[in-house]
Every structure is written in C-alpha cells, then in structure tokens.
Amino acid sequence: MEMVMLHGLLLFLPLAALVLYWYNATFHYFCKVAFFNCWIVAVATLLAPFVALRGRSVENMKVLRAVILPLKHFYGIKMQVWGSEHLNIKGPYVIVCNHQASLDLMGMVEVIPDRCVPIAKKELMYLGTVGWSCWLSGIIFIDRHKREDAIDVISQTARTMQRENLRVWIFPEGTRNQDKSMLPFKRGAFHLAVQAQVPILPVVIAPYRDFFSSKDKKFTSGTCTIQILPKVETGGLSSKDVPKLTETIRQAMADVLAEMSSNHCGDQHTEQPPAPRCTGTSAVGRSSSLLQEEDTTVTSNQAEGQRPSGM
C-alpha cells in the first residue's frame, strides 16, 4: 500500500509542477530563473577544465559566448539588433551598456565583438566554477569598495588595451536597474577610454518589461531589442573632460532608451526601429568634438592673453 502511494506521489508531483508551470505566472518565473542559473553553473563546471588547457585568454570568451547563445531559443526570446554596422571598428574600444538584469548576458553575447571582455565586480570571481570560468575567459575583475585598487585596475587595463588590441564591455550604472530611466553613470569606463585614447561605443538594450519583470514575477517569450549607437572618439581628451563626456553619453543613451520605451521596442511584433532623436545619437557623435573645440578655445584665449601688446 505504501509503495502504491509513493508511486502515486511520484507521478502526481511532476504533473502538479507542469500544471503550475503553465498556469501560475510566479511559479513559471521562478522555474525559468532557476533554469538560467543552473545552465550557467552547469556549463561553467563542464567547460572550465577544457578552457583551462589554454590558460587565461580572451579567446576563451568565444566558448563562453557559444554556450550562452542557445538560451534565447529555450526562452523563446528573439534578438533584434539595430546599428550593428557601428561595430565595424578596428582596434581597441570601450563599450558602455545599460544594465537591467541577468538577462543582459544574452544581449551581450548577441553583439559582443571578438577580443572583448566585460569588467565585472570582484565578488563574481569567488562563485566556484562560474568565477573560475570567468577568470579563464579574461574577464577583468574590479573591487568597487577599494577606490585605489579600482584606479590601478583601470590604468593597467588601459595599457593592456593598446598592447593586446583588447575591447572592454562595461555597465557604467554599476548595478541592475529596471526603471524607465538610467541611473547616474560611474566614471570608470570613461576614464579608461580617455587614458587609453580609444573610442567609446554606447549600446542600449530596450526595457524587458513586455516579457520580463523581477518585480511582477513575469517571464514569458518576447523580443529583446538592442541599439548600437555611433562611436565617440576620445582622442585629445584628458581626465578633466571625463565628467562632461560621461554626462553627454549618458544623456544620449537615456534619450534612446526613452524613445525605445515609448515605441514599445520590447514588443515581439515590433519590426521597424524608431527614428533616433537628434539629442540621442547626434549628441553622442558630437560629444568628443565639442569637448575638443572647448579645449581649443581655452588654449587660444590663453595664447592671446600672453601675446605682447605690440602684436
């Protein structure tokens, strides 16, 4: 009798779980999130010994990208990328992107170029095989609580970018943010680009709210839209230009995010991109030239003030 009850229970539990998965949105959400985390841990555990044979190398990012890419098919998420032509840049550069949730990983691997590594918080390095795989893939870890150490990492990375033709992906908001507006940007990414004298490439991922929300416990299928903006040159800029550069790029990205949000770019039926506003992509394209013009004006004025009175 007990065996019959046990067999009945074993049959009932999977059936109950299946019913809850299809008819209970909260249970559906937690199942999908759990599968996402289990997938990351599983592939990290399986692949870490193989990539370890090559040692720590940015080339291992190709393996990490390959094992994360299939997740979009499991979740029924269609990726839509606009402005991919802006990625056709030779040499090193810094990519800055808004940060909403763990799902950003799927968006990142969709567009991340060769020889590009993210900068991540140092705590990630201690997550067992996941941290080991990240380290082996060349991901750069930064201690956000130790300013001097963070500055040192930025300086070392700037030198490495030029020496090894490295691209770096950074989430300048510093934390996840699912609000309609962007958080203030931390300046590390912009100091890095200015120190290395490399371009900045802004990337905006549209809000997930049509198919994902950790607050509402919603996780369905949908379309993830990614817009890549024109590059911003930093040649000739110095550390004193970083605050203005940071705010200019943040505002341009925020304008594009607002445009994408108002046009429901996360909707799976969206086919055409919204026309970017002038305050968006144009502002990005002009930012470095405007900063350089200001420097030229200041230098010119100083020179005039130093000229002898007879000239």
BELJO-V230768 format. One record per run of one state. SS is the DSSP state (H for helix, E for strand, L for the rest). FROM is the first residue (numbers start at 1). TO is the last residue. If there is no record, write none. Layout:
BEGIN
SS_FROM_TO / SS_FROM_TO
END
This chain:
BEGIN
L_1_1 / H_2_23 / L_24_24 / H_25_52 / L_53_57 / H_58_69 / L_70_70 / H_71_75 / L_76_76 / E_77_82 / L_83_83 / H_84_87 / L_88_92 / E_93_97 / L_98_103 / H_104_111 / L_112_115 / E_116_121 / H_122_126 / L_127_127 / H_128_136 / L_137_139 / E_140_142 / L_143_146 / H_147_164 / L_165_166 / E_167_170 / L_171_187 / H_188_196 / L_197_198 / E_199_205 / L_206_211 / E_212_213 / L_214_217 / E_218_219 / L_220_221 / E_222_232 / L_233_238 / H_239_262 / L_263_277 / H_278_306 / L_307_311
END
